[in-house]
């Protein structure tokens, strides 16, 4: 049952969809009654089993126009070549995933935590003085710092994050349905060039892709997750060391940083019992597959990994940064929990590549736990 506080959290979070892509998300909401619905040559895939089937059993054309791979290739590829992970299949894809497995695996993420935990402690300081913290700005610095560490770049983290966000936004604008937009394509190319110059002369297309993916998902996910936690009054769960990791999974599930995965079928097949022809477009609705639209986040009654991990994809093309994203949110919740933050100001970013906030500031709540000792425990969580 949805409580009043959960309803308030859901209403606020819905704004990022309604103000960034109102027509698209209205269509998705109207068609979610069936696991799969066909509209001409497009299939809207909502059900969890159909979603899994599309990603693991149906051959997909990862370079077709309108897909994530095509956008990444045109924006970040070298002379139209592949090599940006999203557009790859076979041995090249497996090799690049292996290269990312080390720095984004268990030991690699623990190394990254030693980088971002001091940053989080420093950035939360205004809450203890009655001030506010902009979580979008915090996510920008956090993601830029992680990217620079992963790629061994000495660039300014904030500049890298801003360039990566602009590269993604410009790429999305250049691939919107309708007539070709040469000016948008030029803007996307310039944004990608700026990002690669910032990262350094050794940065290739794959490095730029890592930056774009890490920055944009972090900026989309963290502020929305914290806002939901604040609005729904879930800080008690966030303060509990045993419940916090489960709560992080639940918040990532309902906020679904990448709510929609556009794909194209490479051959005939079937999804959820619906016939698919080669060339058909598939809109895989990750947030519906993960039941974000009907099941509120609750660490005491979680959906479980079979459902919550669907927001990171499934099978050989699941997001390699899922472990890092989960660890970041766990640590952010642990640092903020003693202050029981409430949302002070929120403004949607209508031009971002992923639905999210342009500004999301929080301040300490009236029932915030006091004392340096409590704050220190939160910082070590």
C-alpha positions, -999 to +999 in steps of 0.1 A: +000+000+000+013+035-009+016+058+021+011+095+019+049+101+021+056+076-007+029+092-028+046+126-023+079+111-033+064+095-064+047+128-074+080+147-072+099+121-091+073+119-118+081+156-126+114+146-142+095+125-168+066+149-174+088+180-179+117+164-199+099+139-223+061+145-216+047+129-248+070+098-247+064+090-211+026+096-215+027+070-243+046+045-221+022+050-192-008+045-214+005+012-229+019-004-198-011-026-192+003-053-214+038-069-212+043-062-250+023-038-272+029-033-309+024+001-326+032-004-363+069-015-365+076-005-329+072-028-299+068-013-264+082-039-240+070-034-204+069-069-187+099-082-169+100-116-187+096-100-221+123-074-212+147-102-203+139-121-234+145-091-257+180-085-241+191-122-240+174-141-267+166-118-296+194-108-320+198-070-318+213-045-343+234-024-320+243+002-346+209+009-361+197+045-361+178+055-330+196+030-307+220+038-279+248+022-298+242+044-329+241+076-308+273+066-290+291+056-322+283+088-340+291+110-311+322+093-297+335+069-324+365+075-345+356+082-381+324+061-377+343+031-363+329+011-335+346+006-301+323+024-277+309-008-260+272+001-267+277-006-304+297-038-301+291-075-303+313-106-301+350-106-292+355-069-292+326-064-268+339-091-245+374-077-245+363-042-236+341-056-208+371-075-194+391-043-194+364-026-173+359-056-150+390-048-130+385-011-121+347-016-117+349-050-099+349-056-062+385-045-054+384-017-079+352-002-064+367-003-029+397+017-042+372+042-057+354+044-024+386+056-007+385+085-032+348+095-030+342+091+008+363+121+018+346+141-009+312+132+005+322+141+040+335+175+028+304+182+007+279+174+035+295+199+059+271+227+052+242+206+066+258+207+100+258+245+099+222+249+088+231+253+052+221+235+020+237+211-003+230+208-040+230+171-048+233+177-085+265+196-080+277+170-056+270+142-081+288+162-108+319+165-087+317+128-076+312+114-111+339+136-126+364+125-099+356+088-105+360+092-142+393+109-139+405+082-115+393+054-138+410+069-169+441+082-151+433+117-163+446+148-145+417+170-158+395+190-136+367+166-125+339+193-127+350+203-162+350+166-173+315+161-158+301+192-175+316+181-209+303+146-205+268+158-197+268+182-227+281+155-250+253+131-240+226+158-242+239+170-276+239+134-289+203+129-278+192+161-295+209+150-328+191+116-327+156+128-320+129+115-344+121+137-374+141+155-400+179+155-399+193+183-377+228+192-391+233+219-364+226+193-337+250+168-352+277+195-353+270+204-317+273+168-307+306+164-324+320+195-308+309+184-274+325+150-278+358+166-291+358+189-260+354+159-237+382+140-253+406+170-252+399+173-215+406+137-209+440+139-226+457+129-258+455+092-250+418+092-246+400+070-272+363+066-280+359+039-253+374+063-226+349+090-237+321+065-235+330+055-200+330+092-190+296+099-206+280+068-191+294+073-156+287+110-154+251+110-168+238+080-149+253+094-116+239+129-121+205+113-130+204+087-103+218+101-070+198+133-066+165+115-075+172+087-051+180+110-022+149+132-030+127+100-029+143+090+004+137+124+019+101+128+007+091+092+017+107+095+051+131+066+046+160+080+066+155+055+094+162+027+069+191+046+055+207+050+090+205+012+095+238-004+083+220-037+075+191-021+056+211+006+038+224-016+009+189-030+004+174+005+004+200+016-022+189-012-045+152-002-040+158+034-047+178+026-078+150+004-089+122+030-086+143+059-100+157+039-130+184+063-142+181+048-177+143+042-178+141+034-215+165+012-237+159+018-275+169-012-295+163-027-331+158-063-339+185-078-362+165-108-372+130-124-368+121-137-334+095-133-307+093-113-274+066-121-248+048-142-274+046-113-299+063-119-333+092-097-341+106-090-376+141-079-384+142-041-384+114-037-358+121-011-331+119-021-295+114+003-267+125-017-236+109+001-206+134-007-178+114+012-151+082-009-158+101-042-160+115-034-126+080-025-113+090+010-105+055+022-114+036+000-090+059-010-062+073+016-037+108+012-023+111-005+010+142-022+024+121-043+047+100-057+018+123-054-012+116-065-047+148-086-047+177-088-072+157-107-099+137-075-103+157-045-090+188-053-111+167-051-143+173-013-144+210-021-152+200-044-181+205-081-181+228-107-197+260-100-216+250-063-221+242-055-184+258-023-172+294-029-160+291+000-136+262-013-116+284-023-086+300+012-085+266+029-088+252+009-059+283+016-037+280+053-044+244+055-033+250+034-002+278+058+008+257+089+000+228+076+021+252+068+050+267+103+050+234+121+048+213+099+071+223+116+104+209+149+091+176+135+079+176+159+050+145+174+034+142+188-001+146+226-001+145+233-039+141+212-070+142+221-107+140+197-136+168+196-162+147+195-194+177+193-217+196+164-201+202+131-218+185+112-189+155+124-169+168+142-138+171+174-118+191+205-128+190+216-092+181+195-061+191+212-028+186+196+006+189+209+042+190+192+075+156+181+088+140+192+120+146+157+135+182+154+124+205+135+147+231+158+162+267+154+173+300+148+156+300+111+167+268+104+148+281+122+118+314+103+119+295+069+119+276+080+089+307+089+070+322+054+076+291+036+065 
